[in-house]
Amino acid sequence: MTEDVQGRQRKRMRLWLALAVIVAILAVVLVPPLVSISRYKSRITQLMSVSLGRPVRLSSVELRLLPIPGFVLTDLTVEEDPALGAEPVLHASTVTASIRLLPLWRGQLEISRISVDDASLNLLRTASGRWN
């Protein structure tokens, strides 16, 4: 090959790479608002209730791609057992659950980190020494 042909191939490769980067950026910006995670809100609430053994309520669920992919739960409340008390065990204005990417390729959802903002945690110890 001549240097002229190699130069054109490099230019074409750079152009395709730039185009791929632009498409990726557009996908990251445009796709999250189009994907409605809110329709899974009741399923997410049900799974959390079963795993915690307490009623769970939340206002909304949103998908987040940047900086780390994950879910944002708004106004999360974990109710207390009525026999133990009336106040919720946990209330948080925002809960962010970051997900691991590699397990998604295997069809599994794994949470790597959970962060909570403006949380209120109420712990209660019964007369028998059991914690809520």
C-alpha positions in Angstrom: 0.0 0.0 0.0 1.1 3.5 -0.6 1.3 6.2 2.0 -1.6 8.0 0.4 -3.9 4.9 0.8 -2.8 4.4 4.4 -3.5 8.0 5.1 -7.0 7.8 3.7 -7.7 4.7 5.8 -6.5 6.4 8.9 -8.7 9.4 8.2 -11.7 7.1 7.6 -11.0 5.1 10.8 -10.8 8.4 12.8 -14.1 9.6 11.2 -15.9 6.3 12.2 -14.4 6.5 15.7 -15.6 10.1 16.1 -19.1 9.1 14.8 -19.3 6.2 17.2 -18.4 8.4 20.1 -21.0 11.0 19.1 -23.7 8.2 18.8 -22.7 6.9 22.2 -23.0 10.3 23.8 -26.3 10.9 22.2 -27.6 7.5 23.4 -26.5 8.3 27.0 -28.2 11.7 26.9 -31.4 10.7 25.0 -32.2 7.2 26.1 -32.8 7.6 29.9 -35.8 10.0 29.6 -37.4 7.6 27.0 -37.0 4.5 29.3 -39.8 4.5 31.8 -38.7 2.7 34.9 -41.8 4.1 36.8 -43.9 1.3 35.5 -41.8 -1.1 37.6 -42.3 0.9 40.7 -44.9 -1.5 42.2 -42.7 -4.5 41.4 -39.6 -2.9 43.0 -41.7 -1.9 46.0 -43.1 -5.4 46.3 -39.6 -7.0 46.1 -38.2 -4.7 48.7 -41.2 -5.4 51.0 -40.7 -9.2 50.7 -36.9 -9.0 51.3 -37.3 -6.6 54.3 -40.4 -8.2 55.8 -42.1 -4.9 56.2 -44.3 -2.6 54.0 -42.3 -0.3 51.8 -43.5 2.9 50.0 -41.7 5.1 47.5 -42.7 8.1 45.3 -40.8 7.5 42.2 -38.1 5.4 40.5 -35.7 6.8 37.9 -32.9 5.3 35.8 -29.5 7.0 35.9 -26.7 6.3 33.5 -24.0 8.8 34.4 -21.7 8.9 36.2 -22.4 5.4 37.3 -25.5 3.4 36.1 -28.1 2.9 38.7 -31.6 3.7 40.1 -32.7 6.7 42.1 -35.6 6.0 44.5 -37.4 9.1 45.9 -39.2 9.3 49.3 -38.5 5.8 50.4 -40.3 4.7 53.6 -39.9 1.3 55.3 -42.8 0.9 57.8 -42.6 -0.5 61.3 -44.3 -3.6 62.6 -47.5 -2.2 64.2 -46.9 -4.4 67.3 -43.6 -2.5 67.8 -44.4 1.1 67.0 -46.1 3.6 64.7 -43.1 5.4 63.2 -41.4 4.1 60.1 -38.1 2.2 60.6 -36.5 4.2 57.8 -37.4 7.2 55.7 -35.0 8.7 53.1 -35.7 11.5 50.7 -33.4 10.0 48.1 -31.8 6.5 47.7 -29.3 5.8 44.9 -28.5 2.2 44.1 -25.6 1.8 41.7 -25.5 -1.4 39.6 -22.7 -3.5 38.4 -22.4 -3.7 34.6 -20.8 -7.1 34.0 -23.6 -9.2 35.7 -26.1 -7.5 33.3 -24.5 -9.3 30.4 -25.4 -12.6 32.2 -29.0 -11.3 32.8 -28.4 -10.6 36.5 -29.0 -7.4 38.4 -26.4 -6.8 41.2 -26.3 -3.7 43.3 -22.7 -2.5 44.0 -23.4 0.5 46.3 -26.4 2.2 48.0 -26.3 5.8 49.2 -29.0 7.4 51.2 -29.7 11.2 51.6 -31.6 12.8 54.4 -32.3 9.5 56.2 -34.1 9.0 59.4 -33.6 5.6 61.1 -35.7 4.6 64.1 -34.3 1.6 66.1 -36.4 0.0 68.8 -35.5 -2.7 71.3 -38.3 -4.8 72.8 -38.5 -5.9 76.4 -37.3 -9.4 75.3 -34.1 -7.8 73.8 -35.1 -8.1 70.2 -34.3 -5.2 67.8 -36.7 -4.1 65.1 
